[in-house]
Amino acid sequence: MTRSARLPRALGGAAAVALVLAACAPSEKESGEPSTPAAARQEPGAAVAPTAAADSSPRGRADQARIRGDSTAPVWLVMVSDFQCPYCKLWHDSTFAALDREYVRSGKVRMAYLNYPLPSHKHAWPAAQAAMCAGAQGKFWEMHDLIFETQREWTPLESSEAFFEGLAARAGADPAALRRCTRSGALRPLIQADMDRSAASGISSTPTFIVGDSVIEGAHPVERFRAVLDAALKGAN
């Protein structure tokens, strides 16, 4: 981890809260429909945090772009997500905007996105690459929103490359630059590092969220996140 604020090193043990509702697991069939809710898994035993590399390379810009919120915010909300996971879309559609408005834009919480493209999802890696390559142009969150909003449109496609390039234009990014970035694979190591760090912490399904010493697995409603975030903020203060 570099200049971003640190999360607790240990997320396991009695302090951790593992809450399972609905999540995509590696064995899920690529049908575009939710599978049976994932079972409880090993709780993370190491910190999961973005690197936010302080450099102007495409990787550094992409790394910083997927972090939002006041750099002095005392609490992190880290989401481990797969763009093709229907439960990740469910959480984005039902919970993301409220938490962003109430906690991130208000300066209370800093939010970061970690990629965990599951092998059962054909377009998960292309979607992650498109989002991170848009991030290298400073348009990660715009692309993030559009990818989730259009998930049902691109999931059945044979190839999603042209679709994501069209989304890049809508997000305000340069589609030609995004194409060069995705085809070069320049940001694949960054996505793989997200996966490795998450897996090393015991995370194996999406979406999974880390707030301080708490782990929330699955697409829980906004009330659950408010309770956990408020408790973390109270502890931080």
C-alpha positions as CSV (number, residue, x, y, z in Angstrom):
1,M,0.0,0.0,0.0
2,T,1.3,3.4,-0.8
3,R,-0.1,6.8,0.0
4,S,-3.7,5.8,0.6
5,A,-5.0,5.5,4.1
6,R,-4.4,2.1,5.7
7,L,-7.2,-0.3,6.6
8,P,-6.7,-2.6,9.6
9,R,-4.2,-5.3,9.0
10,A,-6.3,-8.0,10.5
11,L,-9.9,-8.4,9.4
12,G,-10.6,-11.8,10.8
13,G,-11.3,-12.9,14.4
14,A,-14.0,-11.9,16.7
15,A,-14.1,-8.3,15.4
16,A,-15.1,-9.4,11.9
17,V,-18.7,-9.6,10.8
18,A,-19.4,-11.9,7.9
19,L,-22.9,-11.3,6.6
20,V,-24.2,-13.5,3.8
21,L,-27.2,-12.6,1.7
22,A,-26.7,-13.0,-2.1
23,A,-23.4,-13.3,-3.9
24,C,-21.8,-14.6,-7.0
25,A,-19.4,-17.5,-6.5
26,P,-16.8,-18.9,-8.9
27,S,-19.0,-22.0,-9.6
28,E,-21.9,-19.9,-10.8
29,K,-23.2,-20.7,-14.3
30,E,-22.9,-17.9,-16.8
31,S,-26.6,-17.4,-17.3
32,G,-26.9,-13.8,-16.4
33,E,-29.3,-14.8,-13.6
34,P,-28.6,-15.0,-9.8
35,S,-27.4,-18.3,-8.5
36,T,-28.1,-19.8,-5.1
37,P,-26.7,-17.5,-2.4
38,A,-23.1,-18.3,-1.6
39,A,-22.3,-20.1,1.6
40,A,-20.2,-18.6,4.4
41,R,-16.5,-18.8,3.7
42,Q,-13.2,-18.2,5.4
43,E,-13.2,-14.7,6.8
44,P,-10.4,-12.4,5.5
45,G,-7.2,-12.6,7.5
46,A,-5.3,-9.8,5.9
47,A,-6.1,-6.2,4.9
48,V,-7.5,-5.5,1.5
49,A,-6.9,-2.0,0.3
50,P,-6.2,-0.1,-3.0
51,T,-2.7,1.0,-3.7
52,A,-3.4,4.4,-5.2
53,A,0.1,4.6,-6.8
54,A,1.4,8.1,-6.8
55,D,2.5,8.2,-10.4
56,S,1.2,9.5,-13.8
57,S,1.5,6.2,-15.6
58,P,-1.7,4.6,-17.0
59,R,-1.5,2.1,-14.2
60,G,-1.1,4.8,-11.6
61,R,-3.9,6.9,-13.0
62,A,-6.2,3.9,-13.1
63,D,-5.3,2.9,-9.6
64,Q,-6.2,6.3,-8.2
65,A,-9.3,6.8,-10.4
66,R,-11.2,3.9,-8.7
67,I,-10.9,5.7,-5.3
68,R,-13.4,8.3,-4.4
69,G,-14.0,10.5,-1.4
70,D,-12.1,12.9,0.9
71,S,-8.5,11.7,1.4
72,T,-8.9,12.6,5.1
73,A,-12.0,10.5,5.6
74,P,-11.5,8.2,8.7
75,V,-13.3,5.2,7.3
76,W,-12.8,3.1,4.2
77,L,-15.5,1.2,2.3
78,V,-13.8,-1.2,0.0
79,M,-16.0,-3.1,-2.5
80,V,-14.7,-6.3,-4.1
81,S,-16.9,-6.7,-7.2
82,D,-17.4,-8.4,-10.6
83,F,-19.1,-6.3,-13.3
84,Q,-21.0,-9.3,-14.7
85,C,-22.2,-10.6,-11.3
86,P,-26.0,-9.9,-11.2
87,Y,-25.8,-9.5,-7.4
88,C,-23.1,-6.8,-7.9
89,K,-25.5,-5.0,-10.2
90,L,-28.3,-5.4,-7.7
91,W,-26.2,-3.7,-5.0
92,H,-25.1,-1.0,-7.5
93,D,-28.7,-0.3,-8.5
94,S,-30.2,-0.4,-5.0
95,T,-27.5,0.8,-2.6
96,F,-24.5,2.5,-4.2
97,A,-26.0,5.9,-4.9
98,A,-27.4,6.3,-1.3
99,L,-24.1,5.4,0.3
100,D,-22.2,7.6,-2.1
101,R,-24.4,10.6,-1.3
102,E,-24.7,10.1,2.4
103,Y,-21.2,9.0,3.3
104,V,-18.7,9.5,0.5
105,R,-19.7,12.9,-0.9
106,S,-20.2,14.2,2.6
107,G,-16.6,13.5,3.4
108,K,-17.2,10.8,6.0
109,V,-16.0,7.7,4.1
110,R,-13.5,6.9,1.4
111,M,-14.6,4.3,-1.2
112,A,-12.6,2.1,-3.4
113,Y,-13.4,-0.6,-6.0
114,L,-11.4,-3.8,-6.3
115,N,-11.8,-6.1,-9.3
116,Y,-12.7,-9.8,-8.8
117,P,-13.8,-11.0,-12.3
118,L,-15.0,-14.5,-11.7
119,P,-14.0,-17.2,-14.3
120,S,-17.7,-18.2,-14.8
121,H,-18.4,-14.8,-16.3
122,K,-17.3,-14.6,-19.9
123,H,-17.2,-10.8,-20.1
124,A,-16.0,-10.0,-16.5
125,W,-12.4,-9.5,-17.5
126,P,-13.2,-7.4,-20.6
127,A,-15.5,-5.3,-18.4
128,A,-12.8,-4.9,-15.7
129,Q,-10.3,-3.9,-18.3
130,A,-12.6,-1.4,-19.9
131,A,-13.4,0.2,-16.5
132,M,-9.7,0.4,-15.5
133,C,-8.7,1.7,-19.0
134,A,-11.4,4.4,-18.6
135,G,-9.9,5.1,-15.2
136,A,-6.6,5.8,-16.8
137,Q,-8.4,8.6,-18.6
138,G,-10.0,9.8,-15.3
139,K,-13.4,8.2,-16.1
140,F,-13.5,5.1,-13.9
141,W,-16.7,5.9,-12.0
142,E,-18.6,7.1,-15.1
143,M,-17.7,3.8,-16.8
144,H,-18.4,1.8,-13.7
145,D,-22.0,3.1,-13.6
146,L,-22.6,2.6,-17.3
147,I,-21.3,-1.0,-17.2
148,F,-23.6,-2.0,-14.4
149,E,-26.5,-0.1,-15.9
150,T,-26.2,-1.9,-19.2
151,Q,-25.2,-5.4,-17.8
152,R,-28.2,-7.1,-19.3
153,E,-27.4,-5.7,-22.7
154,W,-23.8,-6.9,-23.0
155,T,-23.9,-10.2,-21.0
156,P,-25.4,-12.2,-23.9
157,L,-23.0,-10.8,-26.5
158,E,-20.4,-13.0,-28.2
159,S,-17.9,-10.2,-27.9
160,S,-18.3,-7.2,-25.7
161,E,-15.3,-5.1,-26.9
162,A,-17.2,-2.8,-29.3
163,F,-20.0,-2.4,-26.7
164,F,-17.6,-1.2,-24.0
165,E,-15.9,1.2,-26.5
166,G,-19.4,2.7,-27.1
167,L,-19.9,3.0,-23.4
168,A,-16.5,4.8,-23.1
169,A,-17.7,7.5,-25.4
170,R,-20.8,7.9,-23.3
171,A,-18.6,8.1,-20.2
172,G,-16.5,10.9,-21.7
173,A,-13.5,8.8,-22.5
174,D,-11.7,8.4,-25.8
175,P,-12.8,5.1,-27.3
176,A,-9.7,4.7,-29.5
177,A,-7.4,5.2,-26.5
178,L,-9.5,2.7,-24.5
179,R,-9.2,0.2,-27.3
180,R,-5.4,0.5,-27.4
181,C,-5.3,0.1,-23.6
182,T,-7.6,-3.0,-23.5
183,R,-5.9,-4.7,-26.4
184,S,-2.5,-4.1,-25.0
185,G,-3.4,-5.7,-21.7
186,A,-1.5,-3.0,-19.9
187,L,-3.8,-3.0,-16.9
188,R,-4.3,-6.7,-16.6
189,P,-1.6,-6.9,-13.9
190,L,-3.5,-4.3,-11.8
191,I,-6.7,-6.4,-12.0
192,Q,-4.8,-9.6,-11.2
193,A,-3.3,-7.9,-8.2
194,D,-6.8,-7.0,-7.0
195,M,-7.8,-10.6,-7.3
196,D,-4.6,-11.9,-5.6
197,R,-5.0,-9.5,-2.7
198,S,-8.6,-10.3,-2.2
199,A,-8.1,-14.1,-2.5
200,A,-5.2,-13.9,0.0
201,S,-7.7,-12.3,2.4
202,G,-10.2,-15.2,2.1
203,I,-12.6,-13.4,-0.3
204,S,-14.0,-15.7,-2.9
205,S,-17.4,-14.3,-3.9
206,T,-18.8,-11.0,-5.1
207,P,-19.9,-8.5,-4.0
208,T,-17.9,-8.5,-0.7
209,F,-17.4,-5.3,1.3
210,I,-14.8,-4.3,3.9
211,V,-15.5,-1.5,6.4
212,G,-12.9,-1.2,9.1
213,D,-13.0,-4.6,10.9
214,S,-16.2,-5.7,9.4
215,V,-16.8,-7.9,6.3
216,I,-20.1,-7.9,4.6
217,E,-20.7,-10.6,1.9
218,G,-23.5,-10.2,-0.4
219,A,-25.9,-7.6,-1.8
220,H,-27.3,-6.4,1.5
221,P,-29.7,-3.4,1.7
222,V,-28.6,0.1,2.5
223,E,-29.8,-0.2,6.1
224,R,-27.1,-2.8,6.9
225,F,-24.4,-0.6,5.4
226,R,-25.6,2.4,7.3
227,A,-25.4,0.5,10.6
228,V,-21.9,-0.8,9.9
229,L,-20.6,2.5,8.6
230,D,-22.1,4.5,11.5
231,A,-20.4,2.1,14.0
232,A,-17.1,2.4,12.2
233,L,-17.3,6.2,12.2
234,K,-18.2,6.2,15.9
235,G,-15.2,4.1,16.6
236,A,-12.9,6.2,14.4
237,N,-14.0,9.4,16.3
